[in-house]
Amino acid sequence: MKHKILLFLLLLVSNASFAQMMRVQGQVIDEKKSPLAGALISHPETFEVLGATDDDGHFSILVDKNATLLFSSIGCEDQNVKVRGRQELKVTLASEAIRLNEVQVVAQVKNKVIPEPTDIEVKGNYFHLRTRFRIPNALFKSNTRLIIQPFIYDVTARKRTELIPFVFDGQQYAITQERMYNFNITQDPLHSYVEVQVQRKDGELIPYHDSLYVENPKHDFRADVLMSLENYNTILYTDSFVIARGTVNPLRFFQFNLASSDLTDEQYIPKPALQLRNDKGEMKLTFEPGKSVVNLSDETNNREIGKLRDRLRMIESNPDCQLQAFHIMGTASPEGSHATNVDLSKKRMKSAIDMILNELSHETRQNLSVKSDAQVEDWNAVIRLMEADSLPQAAELRDIVTKFPNNPDGQFFKIRNLSYYRSVIVEKYLTRLRRVEYQFEYSVFRTLHDNEIIDLYRNNPSELTRYEYYRLMEMAKTPEEKYKMCQEALEKYPRFMFAANRLAMMNLEKRQPDYTVLEPFVNQKAPVEVLMNQTVTLLNQQLYTKADSVAALMPVTPQTEEVRSISAILNGQYELGLARAAQEGGLNEVLILLAAKKNQEAYEKSLGLSGDVAVHEYVKAVAANRLDKVMEALLHIENAMDMDPTLREVAQVDGDVLDLLE
């Protein structure tokens, strides 16, 4: 018996885990074959609750194949049932034999402890249960305790949540209780809920009010009561009944469409980040035949040397740059002895190196890596140039090279005897092969170009900075690509406010609001766009209380007026939004008036709503029903459900029109 009292007081619902789990489903009924709602299935030794039956007495739990289950329900005898591998069970609980020590008291409790008509009213995310209980006069001098335990049952989620219990102790019970607890009444776990024992008139109403936070206010709810009359060692009488079915919430049809806001203040847009990157530069110098010194009388050479000088000075003067290496390649034409040409190429290279190094500071030269190469172009290079110009003589040169493979000197002696050697080959092509090429490499901290950012994302995304992710977002060609960039940016940089705000905006556009995205950024110093987007997200997720706390952080400006107003309305602060709704008129105004219990005004305004819209007809039914215009309400609710049959499902959980369906 003790465990039943404990279960009654706590109404624990938890999941148990066993080895070799299997799902067991079934139904619990009483001796009259009626389903027992709220029957508990628990472990017979630990009394850990494994599940509970729904309104139809059905249950579904995971248990061990060889488990023993304890089925219990107030007013019924407990029953142990062995599973034995069965997947379906049907359990019948017998009525418990009650010792009616105080028959008169029990009879009066059964007849008079009945709550007044009760409403479950929703304001924001809070459900308010208001009712009154009549206490029979016979209880005042009895040695009994009356426990009334209201709770809200989420029919949609099949979840039961307790409200504050109501406890009334008879005078004799209170005296004996103090003796049993050695005059330390605080040891009684129900002490703080005991109603003051003041003599009242028989049948006087005692008010009761409690509220409950719920995250899904649009679910189907009802209010139930478990009632128990007890003395010191037994339960004299128990009962359970529904005191309210359907939720009074006219704002279920409230319509709003709040736009999201992008961050525009430049302080929140990432600044271009400097990346350490290698870069290259190159130029070409030409030489006169047989000479190793750069021909400074050549305008092209002067321009190239001037560009080189300016570039090197820029690199040396820029603290973000560091000159790293020179790669110098000296090239000679194939005219003359091959050995002589190689030597000439090396001299040209040295001449170029000396000239370049003279342009650099001593500190730069010390840390500079210089690499040099010398080469002599072969006659194949000349042949390719001639072929490119479509000269038929190219074939004759190719025949000579083929006849003297790997013999550059032999090739030269044959080619120089050609009649067009001087006029064509020397003047037009050999001069183009005499050159020195420079390649210098330097590291520089600089902003990457968009193409470099794309390459970095493909090859090494771990090096991307916030700015580069920002550029990727801006360059994204599709919403899906932009969404992906925002997600990845936020994963790498969890405090990246710009990316979080963009992601929250896209979630709203996709109708998949997620308040956790912006939650880390919400504080008094947050930009107004972030606060607005978070408020809109929370409102769309029906987290009205949280939305109101965020809206309170926003400054009062024309930009925030609409968001603040809607948040206030959905949190039960109807007067704050009523003036704005009155300007716009229509359905929303009527709904707010109904929520504010301004029923006559709501009814009058509802008459102006279109009769061709199902929701309008439904709201007219609510307004008329509140003024007891039953026939008119019936006409409107029938019209509404004829136009939109899905509204019947809404009506079945709506406390404002539920009576019209009976």
C-alpha positions as CSV (number, residue, x, y, z in Angstrom):
1,M,0.0,0.0,0.0
2,K,2.9,2.4,0.7
3,H,4.2,2.2,-2.8
4,K,0.8,3.1,-4.2
5,I,0.7,6.3,-2.1
6,L,4.2,7.1,-3.2
7,L,3.3,6.6,-6.9
8,F,0.2,8.7,-6.4
9,L,2.2,11.6,-5.0
10,L,5.0,11.5,-7.4
11,L,3.3,10.2,-10.6
12,L,6.7,9.2,-12.0
13,V,7.1,8.2,-15.6
14,S,10.4,6.9,-16.7
15,N,11.9,4.4,-19.1
16,A,13.6,1.2,-17.9
17,S,16.3,-0.7,-19.6
18,F,16.8,-4.5,-19.4
19,A,18.9,-7.0,-21.1
20,Q,17.3,-8.9,-24.0
21,M,14.8,-6.2,-24.5
22,M,11.5,-6.7,-26.3
23,R,8.5,-4.5,-26.9
24,V,5.3,-5.5,-25.0
25,Q,2.0,-3.9,-25.8
26,G,-1.5,-4.4,-24.5
27,Q,-4.4,-3.0,-22.6
28,V,-5.4,-2.7,-18.9
29,I,-9.1,-2.9,-18.1
30,D,-11.3,-3.2,-15.0
31,E,-13.8,-5.9,-14.0
32,K,-16.4,-4.1,-16.1
33,K,-14.2,-4.4,-19.2
34,S,-13.7,-0.6,-19.1
35,P,-10.2,0.7,-20.0
36,L,-8.1,2.0,-17.2
37,A,-6.4,5.3,-18.1
38,G,-3.3,6.2,-16.2
39,A,-2.6,2.7,-14.9
40,L,1.1,2.3,-14.0
41,I,3.4,-0.5,-15.1
42,S,6.4,-0.8,-12.8
43,H,9.2,-3.0,-11.6
44,P,7.7,-5.2,-8.7
45,E,10.9,-4.8,-6.6
46,T,12.2,-1.4,-7.2
47,F,8.8,0.2,-8.1
48,E,10.6,2.0,-11.0
49,V,7.8,3.1,-13.4
50,L,8.2,1.6,-16.9
51,G,5.2,3.2,-18.5
52,A,1.5,4.2,-18.1
53,T,-1.7,3.5,-20.1
54,D,-3.3,6.1,-22.3
55,D,-6.9,7.2,-22.4
56,D,-7.9,3.8,-23.9
57,G,-5.9,1.8,-21.4
58,H,-3.3,0.9,-24.0
59,F,0.4,0.7,-23.2
60,S,3.6,0.0,-25.1
61,I,6.9,-0.6,-23.3
62,L,10.4,-2.1,-23.7
63,V,11.1,-4.8,-21.1
64,D,13.2,-8.0,-20.6
65,K,11.7,-11.1,-22.2
66,N,11.5,-12.7,-18.8
67,A,10.4,-9.7,-16.8
68,T,7.7,-9.6,-14.2
69,L,5.5,-6.4,-14.4
70,L,3.5,-4.8,-11.6
71,F,0.3,-3.3,-12.8
72,S,-1.4,-0.8,-10.5
73,S,-4.2,1.7,-10.7
74,I,-5.9,3.8,-8.0
75,G,-8.9,2.0,-6.6
76,C,-7.7,-1.4,-7.9
77,E,-5.7,-4.2,-6.5
78,D,-2.2,-4.6,-7.8
79,Q,-1.3,-7.5,-10.1
80,N,2.0,-9.0,-11.0
81,V,2.2,-10.4,-14.5
82,K,5.0,-12.4,-16.0
83,V,5.9,-11.6,-19.6
84,R,7.3,-15.0,-20.6
85,G,8.2,-13.8,-24.1
86,R,4.7,-12.6,-24.9
87,Q,4.4,-9.5,-27.1
88,E,0.8,-8.7,-26.2
89,L,-0.8,-8.7,-22.8
90,K,-4.4,-7.9,-21.6
91,V,-4.6,-7.3,-17.9
92,T,-7.7,-7.0,-15.8
93,L,-7.4,-5.3,-12.4
94,A,-10.0,-6.1,-9.8
95,S,-11.5,-3.3,-7.6
96,E,-9.8,-2.9,-4.3
97,A,-11.8,-3.7,-1.2
98,I,-12.1,-0.5,0.8
99,R,-12.6,-0.4,4.5
100,L,-15.2,2.3,4.9
101,N,-14.4,3.4,8.5
102,E,-16.1,6.7,7.8
103,V,-18.9,5.9,5.5
104,Q,-20.6,9.2,6.0
105,V,-17.4,11.1,5.1
106,V,-16.7,9.0,2.1
107,A,-20.2,9.4,0.8
108,Q,-20.1,13.2,1.1
109,V,-16.7,13.4,-0.6
110,K,-18.0,11.4,-3.5
111,N,-21.0,13.6,-3.8
112,K,-19.5,17.1,-3.1
113,V,-15.8,17.2,-3.8
114,I,-16.4,18.1,-7.4
115,P,-14.6,20.9,-9.1
116,E,-16.5,23.8,-10.7
117,P,-16.4,24.1,-14.5
118,T,-12.8,24.5,-15.4
119,D,-10.9,26.0,-18.3
120,I,-7.3,25.4,-19.4
121,E,-6.2,28.8,-20.8
122,V,-3.0,29.3,-22.6
123,K,-1.0,32.5,-22.4
124,G,2.3,32.3,-24.3
125,N,3.9,29.0,-23.2
126,Y,2.0,28.9,-19.9
127,F,-1.1,26.9,-19.3
128,H,-3.3,28.2,-16.5
129,L,-5.7,25.9,-14.7
130,R,-8.3,27.7,-12.6
131,T,-11.1,25.9,-10.7
132,R,-12.7,25.7,-7.3
133,F,-13.4,22.8,-5.0
134,R,-16.3,22.3,-2.5
135,I,-15.2,20.8,0.8
136,P,-18.0,18.9,2.7
137,N,-18.5,20.1,6.3
138,A,-18.0,16.6,7.6
139,L,-14.3,16.7,6.7
140,F,-13.5,19.5,9.1
141,K,-13.7,17.4,12.3
142,S,-12.7,14.1,10.8
143,N,-9.5,12.1,11.1
144,T,-9.0,12.0,7.4
145,R,-6.9,13.7,4.8
146,L,-8.2,14.7,1.4
147,I,-5.6,14.8,-1.4
148,I,-6.6,16.3,-4.7
149,Q,-3.8,16.1,-7.4
150,P,-4.5,17.9,-10.6
151,F,-2.3,17.4,-13.6
152,I,-2.2,18.4,-17.2
153,Y,-2.2,15.6,-19.7
154,D,-0.6,16.2,-23.1
155,V,-2.8,14.0,-25.3
156,T,-0.6,14.6,-28.3
157,A,2.6,13.6,-26.6
158,R,1.0,11.2,-24.1
159,K,2.8,12.9,-21.3
160,R,1.4,13.7,-17.8
161,T,2.7,16.6,-15.7
162,E,1.7,17.3,-12.1
163,L,0.4,20.6,-10.8
164,I,0.5,21.7,-7.2
165,P,-1.6,19.3,-5.1
166,F,-4.4,20.5,-2.9
167,V,-4.4,18.9,0.6
168,F,-7.1,19.3,3.2
169,D,-6.6,17.8,6.7
170,G,-9.4,17.2,9.1
171,Q,-8.8,18.6,12.6
172,Q,-8.4,15.2,14.3
173,Y,-6.0,14.1,11.5
174,A,-3.8,17.2,12.0
175,I,-3.5,16.6,15.7
176,T,-2.6,12.9,15.3
177,Q,-0.2,13.7,12.5
178,E,1.7,16.0,14.8
179,R,2.0,13.3,17.3
180,M,3.1,10.7,14.7
181,Y,5.9,13.1,13.5
182,N,7.0,13.9,17.0
183,F,5.5,17.4,16.7
184,N,7.8,18.2,13.7
185,I,5.2,18.8,11.1
186,T,7.8,19.7,8.5
187,Q,8.7,16.0,8.1
188,D,5.3,15.6,6.3
189,P,6.1,15.8,2.5
190,L,2.7,17.3,1.9
191,H,2.8,19.9,4.7
192,S,3.4,22.9,2.4
193,Y,0.3,22.1,0.4
194,V,-2.1,21.6,3.3
195,E,-5.1,24.1,3.3
196,V,-5.4,26.0,6.5
197,Q,-7.9,24.3,8.8
198,V,-10.4,27.1,9.2
199,Q,-14.0,26.3,9.8
200,R,-16.0,27.1,6.6
201,K,-19.6,26.8,5.6
202,D,-20.7,23.6,4.1
203,G,-20.3,23.7,0.4
204,E,-18.1,26.7,0.4
205,L,-15.8,26.9,-2.7
206,I,-12.0,26.9,-2.2
207,P,-10.2,28.4,-5.2
208,Y,-7.4,26.7,-7.0
209,H,-5.0,28.1,-9.5
210,D,-1.7,26.8,-10.9
211,S,0.2,27.3,-14.2
212,L,2.5,25.0,-16.2
213,Y,5.2,25.8,-18.8
214,V,4.9,23.8,-22.0
215,E,7.0,24.0,-25.1
216,N,4.2,22.9,-27.5
217,P,1.1,25.0,-26.7
218,K,-0.6,23.8,-29.9
219,H,-0.8,20.2,-28.7
220,D,-4.1,18.7,-27.4
221,F,-4.3,19.0,-23.6
222,R,-6.8,18.1,-20.9
223,A,-6.9,18.6,-17.1
224,D,-7.4,15.5,-14.9
225,V,-7.7,15.1,-11.2
226,L,-6.7,12.2,-8.9
227,M,-8.5,12.3,-5.6
228,S,-7.7,10.3,-2.5
229,L,-9.3,10.2,0.9
230,E,-6.9,8.6,3.5
231,N,-6.5,8.1,7.2
232,Y,-3.2,7.1,8.9
233,N,-2.9,3.6,7.5
234,T,-5.2,3.1,4.6
235,I,-6.8,4.7,1.6
236,L,-10.6,5.0,2.2
237,Y,-11.6,6.2,-1.2
238,T,-10.0,7.0,-4.5
239,D,-11.2,8.4,-7.8
240,S,-10.0,10.1,-10.9
241,F,-11.8,12.2,-13.4
242,V,-11.4,14.7,-16.2
243,I,-12.1,18.3,-15.1
244,A,-11.3,20.1,-18.4
245,R,-11.0,19.0,-21.9
246,G,-9.9,21.3,-24.6
247,T,-7.7,24.4,-24.5
248,V,-9.0,27.9,-24.6
249,N,-6.5,29.6,-27.0
250,P,-8.1,31.9,-29.6
251,L,-4.6,32.9,-30.8
252,R,-4.2,29.4,-32.4
253,F,-5.3,31.2,-35.6
254,F,-3.2,34.3,-35.1
255,Q,-1.3,35.1,-38.3
256,F,2.1,36.9,-38.5
257,N,4.8,37.1,-41.1
258,L,7.9,38.7,-39.8
259,A,10.9,39.2,-42.1
260,S,14.4,38.4,-41.1
261,S,17.1,41.1,-41.0
262,D,20.7,40.9,-42.3
263,L,23.6,42.5,-40.6
264,T,24.5,45.7,-42.4
265,D,26.8,47.4,-39.9
266,E,30.4,47.1,-41.2
267,Q,31.7,46.3,-37.8
268,Y,30.0,42.9,-37.9
269,I,31.2,42.1,-41.5
270,P,34.6,40.4,-41.4
271,K,37.6,42.5,-42.4
272,P,39.9,41.2,-45.2
273,A,42.4,38.9,-43.6
274,L,46.0,38.8,-44.6
275,Q,47.3,35.3,-45.6
276,L,50.9,34.4,-46.0
277,R,51.4,33.5,-49.6
278,N,54.3,33.0,-52.1
279,D,54.3,35.1,-55.2
280,K,56.5,35.3,-58.3
281,G,57.8,37.9,-60.7
282,E,59.8,37.5,-63.8
283,M,61.4,39.5,-66.6
284,K,63.5,39.1,-69.7
285,L,66.7,40.8,-70.8
286,T,68.4,40.6,-74.2
287,F,72.1,40.7,-75.1
288,E,74.1,41.6,-78.2
289,P,75.7,38.6,-80.0
290,G,78.8,37.4,-78.3
291,K,78.5,39.8,-75.4
292,S,77.8,39.0,-71.7
293,V,76.8,42.5,-70.5
294,V,73.2,43.6,-70.6
295,N,72.7,46.1,-73.4
296,L,71.4,49.1,-71.4
297,S,71.0,51.1,-74.7
298,D,68.0,48.9,-75.5
299,E,64.8,50.5,-74.4
300,T,63.2,47.2,-73.6
301,N,66.0,46.3,-71.3
302,N,65.8,49.6,-69.5
303,R,62.0,49.2,-69.0
304,E,62.5,45.7,-67.6
305,I,65.3,46.8,-65.3
306,G,63.2,49.8,-64.1
307,K,60.2,47.5,-63.3
308,L,62.5,45.1,-61.5
309,R,64.0,47.9,-59.4
310,D,60.6,49.3,-58.5
311,R,59.3,45.8,-57.6
312,L,62.2,45.0,-55.4
313,R,62.0,48.3,-53.6
314,M,58.3,47.7,-53.0
315,I,59.0,44.3,-51.5
316,E,61.8,45.5,-49.3
317,S,59.8,48.4,-48.0
318,N,56.7,46.4,-47.2
319,P,56.8,44.9,-43.7
320,D,54.3,42.2,-44.9
321,C,56.7,41.0,-47.6
322,Q,59.9,38.9,-47.4
323,L,62.1,38.3,-50.5
324,Q,63.0,34.6,-50.4
325,A,64.7,33.4,-53.6
326,F,66.0,34.3,-57.0
327,H,66.1,31.8,-59.8
328,I,68.2,33.1,-62.7
329,M,68.4,31.3,-66.1
330,G,70.9,32.5,-68.7
331,T,70.3,31.4,-72.2
332,A,72.5,31.6,-75.3
333,S,71.6,31.0,-79.0
334,P,73.1,27.9,-80.7
335,E,75.3,29.9,-83.1
336,G,79.0,29.0,-82.8
337,S,80.8,26.5,-80.6
338,H,78.6,24.8,-78.1
339,A,81.2,25.1,-75.3
340,T,81.7,28.8,-76.1
341,N,78.0,29.3,-75.9
342,V,77.7,27.6,-72.5
343,D,80.5,29.8,-71.2
344,L,78.8,32.9,-72.6
345,S,75.5,32.0,-71.0
346,K,77.1,31.6,-67.6
347,K,78.8,35.0,-68.0
348,R,75.5,36.6,-68.9
349,M,73.9,35.1,-65.9
350,K,76.7,36.4,-63.6
351,S,76.3,39.8,-65.1
352,A,72.6,39.8,-64.4
353,I,73.0,38.5,-60.8
354,D,75.5,41.3,-60.0
355,M,73.1,43.9,-61.4
356,I,70.2,42.5,-59.5
357,L,72.0,42.1,-56.2
358,N,73.2,45.7,-56.4
359,E,69.5,46.7,-56.1
360,L,69.1,44.9,-52.8
361,S,70.1,45.9,-49.3
362,H,72.7,44.0,-47.4
363,E,70.1,42.5,-45.0
364,T,68.0,41.2,-47.9
365,R,71.1,39.7,-49.7
366,Q,72.0,37.8,-46.5
367,N,68.7,36.0,-46.3
368,L,68.3,35.5,-50.0
369,S,68.6,32.1,-51.7
370,V,70.0,32.4,-55.2
371,K,69.7,29.7,-57.7
372,S,71.3,30.0,-61.2
373,D,71.3,28.0,-64.4
374,A,72.9,28.4,-67.8
375,Q,71.8,26.8,-71.0
376,V,72.2,26.9,-74.7
377,E,69.1,26.7,-76.9
378,D,69.4,24.0,-79.6
379,W,68.5,24.3,-83.3
380,N,65.2,22.6,-82.6
381,A,64.1,25.9,-80.9
382,V,64.9,27.7,-84.2
383,I,63.0,25.1,-86.2
384,R,59.9,25.6,-84.0
385,L,60.0,29.3,-84.4
386,M,60.3,29.0,-88.2
387,E,57.5,26.4,-88.3
388,A,55.4,28.8,-86.3
389,D,55.9,31.4,-89.1
390,S,55.2,28.7,-91.8
391,L,58.6,29.0,-93.4
392,P,59.4,26.1,-95.8
393,Q,63.1,26.3,-94.9
394,A,62.3,24.8,-91.5
395,A,62.2,21.3,-93.1
396,E,65.7,21.7,-94.4
397,L,67.0,22.6,-90.9
398,R,65.2,19.6,-89.5
399,D,66.9,17.3,-92.0
400,I,70.3,18.6,-90.9
401,V,69.5,18.1,-87.2
402,T,68.3,14.6,-87.9
403,K,71.5,13.7,-89.8
404,F,73.7,15.0,-87.0
405,P,72.0,14.0,-83.8
406,N,73.7,14.9,-80.5
407,N,76.3,16.9,-82.4
408,P,75.5,20.7,-82.0
409,D,78.8,21.8,-83.5
410,G,78.2,19.6,-86.6
411,Q,74.7,21.0,-87.0
412,F,76.0,24.6,-86.7
413,F,78.6,24.2,-89.5
414,K,76.0,22.8,-91.9
415,I,73.4,25.4,-91.1
416,R,75.7,28.4,-91.4
417,N,76.4,27.4,-95.0
418,L,72.8,27.9,-95.9
419,S,72.1,30.8,-98.3
420,Y,69.5,32.3,-96.1
421,Y,71.5,31.8,-92.8
422,R,72.3,35.5,-92.3
423,S,69.2,37.1,-93.7
424,V,66.7,34.9,-92.0
425,I,68.1,32.7,-89.2
426,V,70.5,35.2,-87.6
427,E,68.6,38.4,-88.0
428,K,65.1,37.1,-87.3
429,Y,65.4,34.1,-84.9
430,L,68.8,33.8,-83.1
431,T,68.3,37.2,-81.5
432,R,65.1,36.0,-79.9
433,L,67.0,33.1,-78.2
434,R,69.6,35.3,-76.4
435,R,68.2,36.2,-73.0
436,V,68.4,36.1,-69.3
437,E,65.2,35.2,-67.4
438,Y,64.6,36.0,-63.8
439,Q,62.1,34.5,-61.4
440,F,62.0,35.9,-57.9
441,E,59.9,34.4,-55.1
442,Y,58.7,36.3,-52.1
443,S,56.3,35.7,-49.3
444,V,53.7,38.3,-48.6
445,F,50.8,38.7,-46.2
446,R,48.0,39.8,-48.5
447,T,44.3,39.4,-49.1
448,L,43.5,36.5,-51.4
449,H,41.7,37.1,-54.6
450,D,38.3,35.3,-55.0
451,N,39.7,32.7,-57.3
452,E,42.4,32.0,-54.7
453,I,39.8,31.7,-52.0
454,I,37.9,29.1,-54.1
455,D,41.1,27.1,-54.7
456,L,41.9,27.3,-51.0
457,Y,38.4,26.0,-50.1
458,R,38.9,23.1,-52.5
459,N,42.4,22.1,-51.4
460,N,42.9,23.2,-47.8
461,P,39.7,24.6,-46.3
462,S,41.2,24.5,-42.7
463,E,43.2,27.6,-43.6
464,L,40.1,29.7,-44.5
465,T,39.6,32.8,-42.4
466,R,36.2,34.4,-41.4
467,Y,36.6,36.9,-44.2
468,E,37.3,34.2,-46.8
469,Y,34.2,32.3,-45.6
470,Y,32.3,35.6,-45.9
471,R,33.5,35.9,-49.5
472,L,32.4,32.3,-50.2
473,M,28.9,33.1,-48.9
474,E,28.8,36.2,-51.2
475,M,30.0,34.2,-54.2
476,A,27.6,31.2,-53.6
477,K,25.5,30.6,-56.7
478,T,22.6,28.7,-55.1
479,P,20.8,28.9,-51.7
480,E,22.0,25.4,-50.9
481,E,25.6,26.4,-51.5
482,K,25.3,29.5,-49.3
483,Y,23.6,27.5,-46.6
484,K,26.5,25.0,-46.6
485,M,29.1,27.8,-46.4
486,C,27.3,29.3,-43.4
487,Q,27.2,26.0,-41.6
488,E,30.8,25.2,-42.3
489,A,31.9,28.7,-41.3
490,L,30.0,28.4,-38.0
491,E,31.5,25.0,-37.3
492,K,35.0,26.3,-37.6
493,Y,34.3,29.7,-36.0
494,P,31.5,29.2,-33.4
495,R,31.5,32.9,-32.5
496,F,31.1,34.0,-36.1
497,M,28.0,36.2,-35.6
498,F,27.6,37.1,-39.3
499,A,27.5,33.5,-40.4
500,A,25.1,32.6,-37.5
501,N,22.7,35.4,-38.4
502,R,22.8,34.4,-42.1
503,L,22.1,30.8,-41.1
504,A,19.2,31.8,-38.9
505,M,17.7,33.8,-41.7
506,M,17.9,30.9,-44.2
507,N,16.4,28.6,-41.6
508,L,13.4,31.0,-41.4
509,E,13.1,31.1,-45.1
510,K,13.1,27.3,-45.2
511,R,10.5,27.2,-42.5
512,Q,12.9,25.3,-40.3
513,P,13.6,27.8,-37.4
514,D,16.3,26.8,-35.0
515,Y,16.8,29.1,-32.0
516,T,20.1,27.4,-31.0
517,V,21.9,29.0,-33.9
518,L,21.7,32.6,-32.5
519,E,21.3,31.7,-28.8
520,P,25.1,32.2,-28.0
521,F,25.0,35.7,-29.3
522,V,21.9,37.0,-27.5
523,N,22.8,39.7,-24.9
524,Q,22.1,43.3,-24.2
525,K,25.0,44.3,-26.5
526,A,23.9,42.2,-29.5
527,P,23.0,44.0,-32.7
528,V,19.3,44.7,-33.1
529,E,19.2,42.4,-36.2
530,V,20.4,39.4,-34.2
531,L,17.8,40.1,-31.5
532,M,15.0,40.5,-34.0
533,N,15.9,37.3,-35.9
534,Q,16.2,35.4,-32.6
535,T,12.8,36.7,-31.5
536,V,11.2,35.8,-34.8
537,T,12.8,32.3,-34.7
538,L,11.5,31.7,-31.1
539,L,8.0,32.9,-32.1
540,N,7.9,30.5,-35.0
541,Q,9.0,27.7,-32.7
542,Q,6.2,28.6,-30.3
543,L,8.7,29.4,-27.6
544,Y,6.8,32.5,-26.7
545,T,8.3,33.1,-23.2
546,K,11.8,32.9,-24.5
547,A,10.9,35.2,-27.4
548,D,9.6,37.8,-25.0
549,S,12.8,37.8,-22.9
550,V,14.8,38.4,-26.1
551,A,12.4,41.1,-27.3
552,A,12.9,42.9,-24.0
553,L,16.5,43.4,-25.0
554,M,15.6,45.3,-28.2
555,P,15.5,49.1,-28.3
556,V,12.1,50.7,-28.8
557,T,12.3,51.9,-32.4
558,P,10.1,51.8,-35.5
559,Q,12.3,48.9,-36.8
560,T,11.5,46.7,-33.7
561,E,7.9,47.8,-33.1
562,E,6.2,45.0,-35.0
563,V,8.3,42.2,-33.6
564,R,7.9,43.5,-30.0
565,S,4.1,43.9,-30.5
566,I,3.6,40.4,-31.8
567,S,5.8,38.9,-29.0
568,A,3.7,40.8,-26.4
569,I,0.5,39.5,-27.9
570,L,1.6,35.9,-28.0
571,N,2.7,36.1,-24.4
572,G,-0.7,37.3,-23.1
573,Q,0.1,41.1,-23.0
574,Y,-2.8,41.8,-25.2
575,E,-3.2,45.5,-24.4
576,L,0.3,46.2,-25.8
577,G,-0.6,44.8,-29.2
578,L,-4.3,45.7,-29.3
579,A,-3.9,49.2,-30.6
580,R,-1.7,48.1,-33.5
581,A,-4.1,45.3,-34.3
582,A,-7.0,47.7,-34.2
583,Q,-5.3,49.8,-36.9
584,E,-5.0,46.8,-39.2
585,G,-8.4,45.2,-38.2
586,G,-9.5,41.8,-39.6
587,L,-9.0,38.4,-38.1
588,N,-6.0,39.2,-35.8
589,E,-7.9,42.0,-34.0
590,V,-10.9,39.7,-33.2
591,L,-8.5,37.0,-32.0
592,I,-6.7,39.4,-29.6
593,L,-10.1,40.7,-28.3
594,L,-11.1,37.1,-27.6
595,A,-7.8,36.4,-25.8
596,A,-8.3,39.5,-23.7
597,K,-11.8,38.3,-22.8
598,K,-13.4,41.3,-24.5
599,N,-16.1,39.1,-25.8
600,Q,-18.8,41.6,-26.7
601,E,-16.4,43.7,-28.7
602,A,-14.9,40.6,-30.3
603,Y,-18.3,39.4,-31.4
604,E,-19.2,42.7,-32.9
605,K,-15.9,42.9,-34.8
606,S,-16.3,39.2,-36.0
607,L,-19.4,40.1,-37.8
608,G,-17.3,42.1,-40.3
609,L,-15.2,39.1,-41.2
610,S,-15.8,37.4,-44.5
611,G,-18.3,34.5,-44.6
612,D,-16.5,32.8,-47.3
613,V,-13.4,31.9,-45.2
614,A,-13.6,28.8,-43.0
615,V,-11.4,30.2,-40.2
616,H,-13.5,33.4,-40.1
617,E,-16.6,31.3,-39.7
618,Y,-14.9,29.3,-36.9
619,V,-13.9,32.5,-35.0
620,K,-17.4,33.8,-35.4
621,A,-18.6,30.6,-33.7
622,V,-16.2,31.1,-30.8
623,A,-17.3,34.7,-30.3
624,A,-21.0,33.8,-30.5
625,N,-20.6,30.8,-28.1
626,R,-18.9,33.0,-25.5
627,L,-22.0,35.2,-25.4
628,D,-24.2,32.1,-25.2
629,K,-25.6,32.7,-28.7
630,V,-25.7,28.9,-29.2
631,M,-27.8,28.6,-32.3
632,E,-25.7,31.3,-34.1
633,A,-22.5,29.6,-32.9
634,L,-23.7,26.2,-34.2
635,L,-24.5,27.7,-37.6
636,H,-21.0,29.2,-37.9
637,I,-19.2,26.1,-36.7
638,E,-21.1,23.9,-39.2
639,N,-20.2,26.4,-42.0
640,A,-16.6,26.4,-41.0
641,M,-16.3,22.6,-41.0
642,D,-18.2,22.2,-44.2
643,M,-15.7,24.6,-45.9
644,D,-12.7,23.0,-44.2
645,P,-13.2,19.5,-42.7
646,T,-9.8,19.7,-40.9
647,L,-11.2,22.3,-38.6
648,R,-13.2,19.5,-36.9
649,E,-9.9,18.2,-35.5
650,V,-9.2,21.7,-34.1
651,A,-12.6,22.0,-32.6
652,Q,-12.2,18.7,-30.7
653,V,-9.4,20.2,-28.7
654,D,-10.7,23.8,-28.5
655,G,-12.3,24.6,-25.1
656,D,-14.3,27.5,-26.8
657,V,-16.3,25.3,-29.1
658,L,-16.0,21.8,-27.7
659,D,-19.5,21.9,-26.2
660,L,-20.9,22.7,-29.7
661,L,-19.8,19.3,-30.9
662,E,-21.6,17.3,-28.2
